[in-house]
Amino acid sequence: MDAGTRIEEALATAIAAVEDPSAPPGLAAAVRHAVFPGGARIRPRLCLAVAQACGDDAPPVTDAAAAAIELLHCASLVHDDLPCFDDAEVRRGRPSVHRQFGEALAVLAGDALIVLAFQALVRVAETSPLRLPALLLVVGRCAGAPAGIVAGQAWECERQVVLADYQRAKTGALFVAATVAGAVAAGAESDPWRAVGERLGEAYQIADDIRDVVAHPEEIGKPVGRDAVLDRPSAARQLGLHGAVTRFEELLGNAAGAVPACAGAAALRALIQSEAARLLPKNLARRAA
């Protein structure tokens, strides 16, 4: 089974609880709207790729970890789009959850997705019970404070923000979780994979900052220019467009170089490099490629 199919099936299994006939139908619809159809699913794909590079001896655990990370990502997007933060009307080329279902259901849908992420992991506890505590800890750290996605959102409420701290929490946390959880799910040593996630997370955030400056809304499926309007920390604003692209390329090279020695190292490095062209806007992708 290919990675995309594994991820979509794991996500469908995870949200099935919310779609039970006994659950509020509006909440179920809002959750599904937040998760399907998805974007590139880069975080769960990275989790699967690391697990496969490490042997992937427990696929149900890997799939649950990948789904948990994507569910947290979807939750962060729902909350990020709310009127109290970005007030974004569009996400992935269609109405954001609060525009489609109302602000109250959007808040609850985001909350439900966070809970579903942990439930996804617990459901596979019997498969590899010794790996579950470490996976729960990884996912918990990337979700909360002091350096998870909740902290990243909270940095937007502060008057003074260090760009690196903001990026590390807002975006980097889930990438670190993806690489570390992939190793843990496969029963491998996880610490060497942290640097890969950190560098990819920073690269992805820089690419997002660049897209916000030069991409077209139709290309990325959401409004652009929001960082300037909301006065958000941005690598493109701080480093300039040329400096941001240069830093992006440097981080991708560092991430590939940080991949630990393992059977699937070459394939994973190739995957990292192939992402460069997809992450940047089309008018800049050729240079990064």
C-alpha positions in Angstrom: 0.0 0.0 0.0 1.4 3.4 -1.0 2.0 6.2 1.6 -0.9 8.3 0.4 -3.4 5.5 0.8 -2.1 4.5 4.2 -2.5 8.1 5.4 -6.0 8.6 4.1 -7.2 5.3 5.5 -5.6 6.1 8.9 -7.3 9.5 9.0 -10.7 8.1 8.0 -10.4 5.5 10.8 -9.4 8.2 13.3 -12.4 10.5 12.6 -14.9 7.7 12.5 -15.7 8.2 16.2 -16.9 11.8 15.5 -19.0 10.5 12.6 -20.9 8.1 14.8 -24.7 8.5 14.4 -24.9 9.5 18.1 -22.5 12.4 17.6 -23.7 16.0 16.7 -23.9 16.0 12.9 -22.7 19.6 12.6 -19.5 18.8 14.5 -18.9 15.6 12.4 -19.3 17.7 9.2 -16.9 20.4 10.4 -14.3 17.8 11.4 -14.5 16.1 8.0 -14.3 19.5 6.2 -11.1 20.2 8.2 -9.4 16.9 7.3 -10.7 16.0 3.8 -9.6 16.7 1.2 -6.2 17.4 2.6 -3.2 19.2 1.3 0.1 17.7 0.5 0.1 15.7 3.8 3.8 16.5 4.1 4.0 15.8 7.8 2.5 12.3 7.8 4.4 11.5 4.7 7.6 12.4 6.5 6.6 10.3 9.4 6.0 7.3 7.2 9.2 7.9 5.3 11.3 7.9 8.5 9.6 4.8 9.8 10.3 3.1 6.5 13.9 4.2 6.5 14.2 2.6 10.0 12.5 -0.7 9.0 8.8 0.1 9.6 8.2 -3.2 11.6 4.9 -2.1 13.1 2.9 -0.4 10.3 -0.3 0.1 12.3 1.7 2.1 14.9 3.3 4.1 12.1 0.0 4.8 10.5 -1.5 5.9 13.8 1.4 8.2 14.5 1.2 9.8 11.0 -2.6 10.3 11.4 -2.1 11.9 14.9 0.4 14.4 13.5 -1.9 15.3 10.6 -4.9 15.7 12.9 -3.0 18.1 15.0 -1.9 20.0 11.9 -5.5 20.2 10.8 -6.6 21.4 14.2 -4.0 24.1 14.1 -5.2 25.3 10.7 -8.8 25.5 12.0 -7.8 27.6 15.0 -5.4 29.7 13.0 -8.1 30.7 10.6 -10.5 31.9 13.3 -11.4 35.6 13.5 -9.4 36.0 16.7 -6.3 35.1 14.8 -6.0 35.3 11.0 -9.7 35.6 10.2 -9.0 33.7 7.0 -12.0 33.0 4.8 -10.3 30.4 2.6 -8.3 27.3 3.3 -7.1 24.8 0.7 -9.1 26.6 -2.0 -12.5 26.5 -0.2 -14.2 28.2 2.8 -12.4 27.8 6.0 -14.2 25.8 8.7 -15.5 28.9 10.6 -16.8 30.4 7.4 -18.6 27.2 6.4 -19.9 26.1 9.8 -19.7 29.1 12.1 -17.1 30.1 14.7 -18.5 28.0 17.6 -18.3 24.7 15.6 -14.9 25.7 14.3 -13.5 26.0 17.8 -15.1 22.7 18.8 -13.9 21.0 15.6 -10.3 22.0 16.3 -10.6 20.8 19.9 -12.1 17.5 18.7 -9.2 17.0 16.3 -6.6 17.4 19.1 -8.4 14.7 21.1 -8.7 12.4 18.1 -5.0 12.6 17.6 -4.3 11.0 21.0 -7.2 8.5 20.5 -5.6 7.3 17.3 -2.4 6.4 19.2 -4.2 4.7 22.0 -6.2 2.5 19.7 -3.0 0.7 18.5 -1.6 0.4 22.1 -2.0 -3.4 22.0 0.1 -3.7 18.8 3.3 -2.2 20.4 2.5 -1.2 24.0 6.1 -0.4 24.8 6.3 2.3 22.1 3.1 4.0 23.1 4.4 6.1 26.1 7.2 7.6 23.9 4.8 8.4 21.1 2.3 10.0 23.4 5.1 12.2 24.8 6.3 13.2 21.4 2.8 14.2 20.2 2.0 15.9 23.5 5.1 18.0 23.3 4.5 19.1 19.7 0.9 20.1 20.6 1.3 22.1 23.8 3.7 24.4 25.6 6.4 25.5 26.0 7.4 24.9 22.4 4.5 23.2 20.6 1.8 24.5 18.2 -0.2 26.0 21.0 2.8 28.0 22.1 3.4 29.0 18.5 -0.1 30.4 18.3 0.4 32.2 21.6 3.6 33.9 20.4 1.3 35.8 18.0 -0.3 37.4 21.0 3.0 38.8 22.4 4.3 42.2 21.6 7.9 41.1 21.2 8.7 37.8 19.4 12.0 36.2 18.5 11.5 34.8 15.0 13.3 31.6 15.7 11.2 30.9 18.8 8.0 31.5 16.8 9.0 29.3 13.9 10.2 26.5 16.2 6.9 26.3 17.9 4.4 27.3 15.2 5.8 25.1 12.4 8.9 23.2 13.5 7.3 21.3 16.4 5.1 19.2 14.1 8.1 18.4 11.8 10.2 17.3 14.7 7.2 15.2 15.9 7.0 13.6 12.4 10.6 12.5 12.2 10.9 11.5 15.9 7.6 9.7 15.9 8.5 7.9 12.7 11.6 6.5 14.4 9.8 5.6 17.6 7.0 3.9 15.7 9.7 1.7 14.0 11.5 0.9 17.2 14.6 3.0 16.3 16.6 5.4 18.3 14.8 8.7 17.9 17.2 11.4 19.0 19.3 11.4 15.8 16.1 12.3 13.8 15.3 15.4 15.8 17.8 17.6 13.8 16.2 16.5 10.5 12.7 17.6 11.7 14.0 20.9 13.1 15.7 21.9 9.9 12.8 20.8 7.7 10.4 22.7 10.0 12.3 25.9 9.7 12.6 25.4 5.9 8.9 24.9 5.5 8.1 28.0 7.6 10.4 30.1 5.5 8.8 28.7 2.3 5.4 29.6 3.8 6.7 33.2 4.5 7.9 33.5 1.0 4.6 32.2 -0.5 2.8 34.8 1.6 4.8 37.5 -0.2 5.0 36.4 -3.8 2.5 33.6 -4.5 -1.0 33.9 -5.9 -3.9 32.9 -3.7 -5.0 30.3 -6.3 -1.6 28.6 -6.2 -1.6 28.1 -2.4 -5.3 27.9 -1.7 -5.4 30.7 0.9 -5.0 34.5 1.1 -1.6 36.1 0.7 -0.1 39.1 2.3 -1.4 38.3 5.7 1.9 38.5 7.5 2.3 42.2 6.6 -1.3 43.0 7.4 -1.2 41.3 10.8 2.4 42.3 11.5 3.5 38.7 12.0 7.1 37.5 12.3 8.3 36.6 8.8 11.6 35.4 7.4 10.8 37.0 4.1 10.3 40.4 5.8 13.4 40.0 8.1 15.8 38.5 5.6 14.5 39.9 2.4 13.2 37.6 -0.4 16.7 36.7 -1.7 18.0 36.0 1.9 14.9 33.9 2.7 15.3 31.7 -0.4 19.0 31.3 0.3 18.3 30.2 3.9 15.6 27.8 2.6 18.1 26.1 0.3 20.7 25.9 3.1 18.2 24.3 5.5 17.1 21.7 3.0 20.7 20.7 2.4 21.3 20.6 6.2 18.2 18.4 6.7 19.4 16.0 4.0 22.8 15.9 5.6 21.4 15.2 9.0 19.6 12.0 8.0 21.2 9.3 10.2 22.8 6.2 8.6 20.1 3.7 7.9 18.9 1.4 5.2 16.6 4.0 3.7 18.8 7.1 4.0 19.3 7.6 0.3 15.6 7.4 -0.5 14.7 9.8 2.3 17.4 12.4 1.2 15.9 12.2 -2.3 12.4 12.9 -0.9 13.7 15.9 1.0 15.3 17.4 -2.1 12.2 16.7 -4.2 10.1 18.8 -1.8 12.0 22.0 -2.7 10.3 22.6 -6.0 6.9 22.0 -4.5 7.3 24.2 -1.4 8.3 27.4 -3.2 6.0 29.4 -5.5 6.4 28.4 -9.1 8.3 31.5 -10.0 11.0 30.6 -7.5 10.9 26.8 -7.6 13.3 26.5 -10.5 16.1 28.1 -8.6 15.6 25.9 -5.5 15.4 22.7 -7.7 
